[in-house]
Amino acid sequence: MKQSKNTTSRRAFVKKIAASAAVLTTAGPAILTGKNEIQQFGLSRSPRFSANDQIQIALIGAGGMGVEDTKTALLVPGVQLVAVCDLYSGRLDDAKGRWGKDLFTTKDYREILGRSDIDAVIVATPDHWHMPISVEALNKGKGVYCEKPMVHNVSEGPAVVQAQQKSGKTFQVGSQGLSSLGNEKAKELYESGAIGQLIYAEGFWARNSPVGAWQYAIPKDASAETVDWDRYISNTNKRTFDPLRFFRWRNYRDYGTGVSGDLFVHLFSSLHFITSSMGPNKVMATGGLRYWKDGREVPDVLLGMFDYPEAKAHPAFNLSLRVNFVDGTSGSTYLRMVGSEGAMDVTWDDVFLRKNLTSDPMDAFMAEKGNEFDKALGERKRMLPPNEAHYKVEEGYKGAHFDHFTHFMSGIRSGSPVVEDAVFGYRAAAPALLCNDSYFEEKTVRWDPVGMKRM
Ligand SMILES: NC(=O)c1ccc[n+]([C@@H]2O[C@H](COP(=O)([O-])OP(=O)(O)OC[C@H]3O[C@@H](n4cnc5c(N)ncnc54)[C@H](O)[C@@H]3O)[C@@H](O)[C@H]2O)c1
């Protein structure tokens, strides 16, 4: 990239940041911290939504995430839970304990979809039920909040996209991170040229515990009496009742989508949101089952590499993603975007921006002065711009999950577009699912991110 363009983009960046800081910060002026100065900015959101009509929702899949989704949905003003569906009696008992004994519960999601008093459903089942339930719900005129990944197999995407378009109903996928202040700030910084030209991005997910590696507890009363096993496997391979396949479904390919469908998909969603990208055209994966050899069918270490072709929204760049479930350092997760002028570490709650100080000063006047002094005195030290800025959410921020549900409920109320509709959700899920295809087929997989087709 030419120097003059760099200088222009840096100026544009500084201008935009000054403007955006005025809108988004409430933490007062930047705090400069000395030599290695880090500028600190607060991120906050002013209330944009109000409760108009009551929205009646139902939960389908009342496990860990379904309960969290519902608790969060109920924080949005004017939302009421009227029914819960799950295939395990223990979950239905829990739901009544949590939300009231009069709550309607069932093991058949069709009983929920058939009710005219339900405006929207949360689909938080294992992945193999996302597509059939979402499509049926949309066809019945319900709004749908579908957990990620939107589909279990890349071939299922068009059915959801078409059902959303045909029904005109609100459909949102549950990669809540992209509704966060952190992701929004990263998008704004990226678009204002904060890191220059995007060259490379990387993401990582490290865990090191049985629960982190999906070895969940099996309830003592798990049996063919308490679990509707036949319904659970009715859209996949027939097998006899197996509690591991029900309660640890992520480990098995009939129901789950491995670490890439479970975790990479969050990173794709954030990256695509920040860069307005439609996705990669080349997917390569390798990895292995290194440690958690408990009968699972999916790797516990996965490395994915993705080529993003040049697009209207961004230059060509490379992405590398990793998941390691046997990581002695544990607990670290990040998404880093590296450009020609700096890099950003992006989370849902903050953005760490590092600028490259070896590039020319932003101020042309100072540069010219420097040249004059150079001539007269030899080399003169420069006034450097801040090399690091840390944008962090204000205390009390309700978080990405709440923001995501607020977007969803606004869509239901007013028909306004949601941030992660079926097309977006498909474009985020597809490279994650193709990563599995690449791993299991042991080959590079090609994808058309515009036409949304495996090549
Ligand atoms: N957005 C996030 O951060 C996030 C986090 C965790 C999980 N998730 C997603 O949420 C979904 C659920 O994950 P989880 O961790 O809650 O799993 P879980 O096993 O705790 O819960 C799944 C529940 O679905 C029920 N179920 C299975 N098939 C059903 C069917 N046909 N009809 C009704 N209920 C059915 C099960 O009985 C179980 O209670 C997954 O798609 C997962 O990828 C998203």
The ligand as an SDF file (V2000), in Angstrom:
LIG
                    3D

 44 48  0  0  0  0  0  0  0  0999 V2000
  -25.0500  -19.2330   21.6750 N   0  0  0  0  0  0  0  0  0  0  0  0
  -24.2840  -19.8390   22.5610 C   0  0  0  0  0  0  0  0  0  0  0  0
  -23.3860  -19.2500   23.1580 O   0  0  0  0  0  0  0  0  0  0  0  0
  -24.5270  -21.2960   22.8530 C   0  0  0  0  0  0  0  0  0  0  0  0
  -23.9720  -21.8800   23.9920 C   0  0  0  0  0  0  0  0  0  0  0  0
  -24.2820  -23.2140   24.2430 C   0  0  0  0  0  0  0  0  0  0  0  0
  -25.0810  -23.9270   23.3620 C   0  0  0  0  0  0  0  0  0  0  0  0
  -25.5800  -23.3270   22.2550 N   0  0  0  0  0  0  0  0  0  0  0  0
  -26.4260  -24.0780   21.3060 C   0  0  0  0  0  0  0  0  0  0  0  0
  -27.6590  -24.3700   21.9640 O   0  0  0  0  0  0  0  0  0  0  0  0
  -28.1660  -25.6360   21.5410 C   0  0  0  0  0  0  0  0  0  0  0  0
  -28.4110  -26.4930   22.7800 C   0  0  0  0  0  0  0  0  0  0  0  0
  -27.1920  -26.7100   23.4560 O   0  0  0  0  0  0  0  0  0  0  0  0
  -27.1650  -27.0550   25.0180 P   0  0  0  0  0  0  0  0  0  0  0  0
  -25.7990  -26.9020   25.4870 O   0  0  0  0  0  0  0  0  0  0  0  0
  -28.2340  -26.2830   25.6890 O   0  0  0  0  0  0  0  0  0  0  0  0
  -27.5600  -28.6040   24.9850 O   0  0  0  0  0  0  0  0  0  0  0  0
  -28.3730  -29.4140   26.1020 P   0  0  0  0  0  0  0  0  0  0  0  0
  -28.1410  -30.8470   25.8390 O   0  0  0  0  0  0  0  0  0  0  0  0
  -28.0860  -28.8600   27.4510 O   0  0  0  0  0  0  0  0  0  0  0  0
  -29.8990  -29.0550   25.7630 O   0  0  0  0  0  0  0  0  0  0  0  0
  -30.5540  -29.5300   24.6370 C   0  0  0  0  0  0  0  0  0  0  0  0
  -31.9640  -29.8960   25.0710 C   0  0  0  0  0  0  0  0  0  0  0  0
  -32.7450  -30.1770   23.9020 O   0  0  0  0  0  0  0  0  0  0  0  0
  -33.6270  -31.2450   24.2020 C   0  0  0  0  0  0  0  0  0  0  0  0
  -34.0590  -31.8410   22.9410 N   0  0  0  0  0  0  0  0  0  0  0  0
  -33.3780  -32.6820   22.1100 C   0  0  0  0  0  0  0  0  0  0  0  0
  -34.1050  -32.9290   20.9940 N   0  0  0  0  0  0  0  0  0  0  0  0
  -35.2830  -32.2470   21.1350 C   0  0  0  0  0  0  0  0  0  0  0  0
  -36.4340  -32.1260   20.3420 C   0  0  0  0  0  0  0  0  0  0  0  0
  -36.5520  -32.7310   19.1590 N   0  0  0  0  0  0  0  0  0  0  0  0
  -37.4730  -31.3820   20.8090 N   0  0  0  0  0  0  0  0  0  0  0  0
  -37.3740  -30.7490   22.0040 C   0  0  0  0  0  0  0  0  0  0  0  0
  -36.2900  -30.8320   22.8100 N   0  0  0  0  0  0  0  0  0  0  0  0
  -35.2460  -31.5670   22.3740 C   0  0  0  0  0  0  0  0  0  0  0  0
  -32.8160  -32.1350   25.1160 C   0  0  0  0  0  0  0  0  0  0  0  0
  -33.6380  -32.9560   25.9020 O   0  0  0  0  0  0  0  0  0  0  0  0
  -32.0220  -31.1300   25.9370 C   0  0  0  0  0  0  0  0  0  0  0  0
  -32.6800  -30.8160   27.1580 O   0  0  0  0  0  0  0  0  0  0  0  0
  -27.1070  -26.1960   20.6080 C   0  0  0  0  0  0  0  0  0  0  0  0
  -27.4780  -25.9750   19.2800 O   0  0  0  0  0  0  0  0  0  0  0  0
  -25.8610  -25.4240   20.9330 C   0  0  0  0  0  0  0  0  0  0  0  0
  -24.9780  -25.3000   19.8320 O   0  0  0  0  0  0  0  0  0  0  0  0
  -25.3290  -22.0230   21.9960 C   0  0  0  0  0  0  0  0  0  0  0  0
  1  2  1  0
  2  3  2  0
  2  4  1  0
  4  5  1  0
  4 44  2  0
  5  6  2  0
  6  7  1  0
  7  8  2  0
  8  9  1  0
  8 44  1  0
  9 10  1  0
  9 42  1  0
 10 11  1  0
 11 12  1  0
 11 40  1  0
 12 13  1  0
 13 14  1  0
 14 15  2  0
 14 16  1  0
 14 17  1  0
 17 18  1  0
 18 19  2  0
 18 20  1  0
 18 21  1  0
 21 22  1  0
 22 23  1  0
 23 24  1  0
 23 38  1  0
 24 25  1  0
 25 26  1  0
 25 36  1  0
 26 27  1  0
 26 35  1  0
 27 28  2  0
 28 29  1  0
 29 30  1  0
 29 35  2  0
 30 31  1  0
 30 32  2  0
 32 33  1  0
 33 34  2  0
 34 35  1  0
 36 37  1  0
 36 38  1  0
 38 39  1  0
 40 41  1  0
 40 42  1  0
 42 43  1  0
M  CHG  2   8   1  16  -1
M  END
$$$$
